[in-house]
Amino acid sequence: MTRITHDPAARTAAPQARFTLNAPAEAAHVSNFLRSVFLGLMLLGFLFYPFDLWVLGHWLDSWQSRIPFLVALPSALLTVLFLFFPRSAPVRALFVVFSVLNMVTGLAGATFHLVFNFEGDVSWTAQGLKDAFEGTRPVLAAAAFAHIGFTGLLCSLLPALDPAGLSAADSAHPLSDLDTQK
């Protein structure tokens, strides 16, 4: 990605070559790559998390047990859409809304599991919390759902950059004109 240019006039003035770095375009590639990696990991989470809940028998008679399924499946679709159309305003808005919904769902689920694991005797001591975390309902599994939503919010903050669309002024870099003396 580094373009090296050579100016014959600069050779007589100074023995160093002139370098032109296209740093913003490289940063755009890195930003897009990181977003793609994290969105891929989120997609795996949105697909495997409901599968895990189904295998564990989380689909109970209560409507609250179905909330993770109902949030994860549209979130998986929105993650795919956001992966391919990060600049689309409606896709971005829905993705952010569902990312927040995932965070709320995960935090509510973790709180519900924690309180359920107290088994009627709520003890906010260190030993009581430790015992509740080790209870029959997995607290950290629901918190992982909140983590996926938080990752989505971070991905939505990364700018969707188009390396080919950067102008010459955008690609100017302080090191692009090393030889300013004539």
C-alpha positions in Angstrom: 0.0 0.0 0.0 3.0 2.3 0.3 3.8 4.2 -2.9 7.4 5.3 -3.4 8.0 8.1 -5.8 11.4 9.3 -6.9 12.0 12.9 -7.9 15.2 13.4 -10.0 15.5 17.0 -8.8 15.4 15.9 -5.2 18.4 13.6 -5.8 20.7 16.6 -6.5 19.3 18.6 -3.6 19.4 15.8 -1.0 20.4 12.2 -1.2 17.1 10.9 0.2 14.1 9.5 -1.7 10.6 11.0 -1.3 8.0 8.7 0.1 4.2 9.1 -0.2 2.2 7.1 2.3 -1.5 6.6 1.8 -2.2 6.2 5.5 -6.0 7.0 5.5 -6.7 4.3 2.9 -4.7 1.8 4.9 -6.6 2.8 8.1 -9.8 2.3 6.1 -8.8 -1.2 5.2 -7.9 -2.0 8.8 -11.1 -0.5 10.1 -13.2 -2.5 7.6 -11.3 -5.7 8.3 -11.7 -5.3 12.1 -15.5 -4.6 11.7 -15.8 -7.7 9.5 -14.0 -9.9 12.0 -16.1 -8.7 15.0 -19.4 -8.9 13.0 -18.5 -12.4 12.0 -17.9 -13.3 15.6 -21.2 -11.7 16.5 -23.0 -13.7 13.8 -21.6 -16.9 15.2 -22.8 -15.8 18.7 -26.3 -15.0 17.4 -26.5 -18.4 15.6 -25.0 -20.6 18.3 -26.5 -18.9 21.4 -30.1 -19.8 20.5 -28.9 -23.3 19.5 -27.3 -23.7 22.9 -30.4 -22.5 24.7 -32.5 -25.0 22.7 -30.1 -27.9 23.5 -30.3 -26.9 27.2 -34.1 -26.8 27.1 -34.4 -23.1 27.7 -37.7 -23.0 25.7 -40.0 -23.3 28.8 -43.7 -22.5 29.2 -42.9 -19.0 30.3 -42.8 -16.2 27.7 -39.6 -14.8 29.3 -37.7 -17.9 28.4 -38.4 -17.2 24.7 -37.0 -13.6 24.7 -33.4 -14.6 23.9 -34.6 -16.6 20.8 -36.8 -13.7 19.7 -33.9 -11.2 20.0 -31.1 -13.3 18.6 -32.6 -14.4 15.4 -33.4 -11.0 14.0 -30.1 -9.8 15.3 -28.3 -12.4 13.2 -30.1 -11.1 10.1 -29.3 -7.5 11.0 -25.7 -8.5 11.6 -25.4 -9.9 8.0 -27.1 -6.8 6.6 -24.8 -4.5 8.5 -21.8 -6.5 7.4 -22.6 -5.9 3.7 -24.4 -2.4 4.0 -22.6 -0.5 6.8 -23.5 2.9 5.3 -27.2 2.3 5.0 -28.9 4.5 7.6 -32.0 2.2 8.2 -29.8 -0.9 8.5 -27.4 0.9 10.9 -30.3 2.3 13.0 -31.9 -1.1 13.3 -28.6 -2.7 14.1 -27.9 -0.2 16.9 -31.5 -0.7 18.3 -31.0 -4.5 18.4 -27.5 -4.1 19.8 -29.0 -2.1 22.7 -31.9 -4.7 23.0 -29.3 -7.5 23.2 -27.5 -5.7 26.0 -30.7 -5.1 27.9 -31.8 -8.7 27.3 -28.5 -10.0 28.5 -28.3 -7.8 31.6 -31.9 -8.6 32.5 -31.3 -12.4 32.0 -28.2 -12.3 34.1 -30.0 -10.4 36.9 -33.0 -12.8 36.7 -30.7 -15.9 36.8 -28.7 -14.4 39.7 -31.8 -13.7 41.8 -33.3 -17.1 40.9 -30.1 -18.8 42.1 -30.5 -17.1 45.5 -33.4 -19.5 46.0 -35.5 -17.2 48.0 -32.7 -16.1 50.4 -31.1 -13.0 48.8 -27.7 -12.5 50.3 -25.6 -9.7 48.7 -22.5 -10.8 50.6 -19.4 -12.0 48.7 -20.1 -15.6 49.6 -23.8 -15.2 48.7 -23.0 -13.8 45.3 -20.4 -16.5 44.7 -22.9 -19.2 45.5 -25.6 -17.5 43.3 -23.2 -17.4 40.4 -22.5 -21.1 40.8 -26.2 -21.9 41.0 -28.4 -23.9 38.7 -29.0 -21.0 36.3 -25.9 -19.8 34.4 -25.5 -16.1 35.1 -22.5 -15.5 32.8 -24.3 -17.1 29.8 -26.9 -14.3 29.9 -24.1 -11.8 30.4 -22.5 -13.1 27.3 -25.6 -12.0 25.4 -25.0 -8.5 26.7 -21.4 -8.7 25.6 -22.5 -9.5 22.0 -24.8 -6.4 22.0 -22.0 -4.3 23.4 -19.7 -5.5 20.6 -22.4 -4.6 18.1 -22.5 -1.0 19.5 -18.7 -0.8 19.1 -18.9 -2.0 15.5 -21.5 0.6 14.7 -19.1 3.3 16.0 -16.3 2.3 13.6 -16.7 4.5 10.5 -17.6 2.8 7.2 -14.7 3.9 5.1 -14.2 3.5 1.4 -10.5 3.4 0.6 -11.1 4.0 -3.1 -13.2 7.0 -2.4 -10.6 8.9 -0.4 -9.6 12.2 -2.0 -6.1 13.4 -2.5 -6.5 15.8 0.4 -7.6 12.9 2.6 -4.6 10.8 1.7 -2.1 13.5 2.5 0.2 12.3 5.2 2.9 14.3 7.2 5.5 11.9 5.8 4.4 12.3 2.2 6.7 15.3 1.7 9.9 14.4 3.4 12.0 16.6 1.1 10.8 20.1 1.4 14.2 21.8 0.7 15.0 22.7 -2.8 
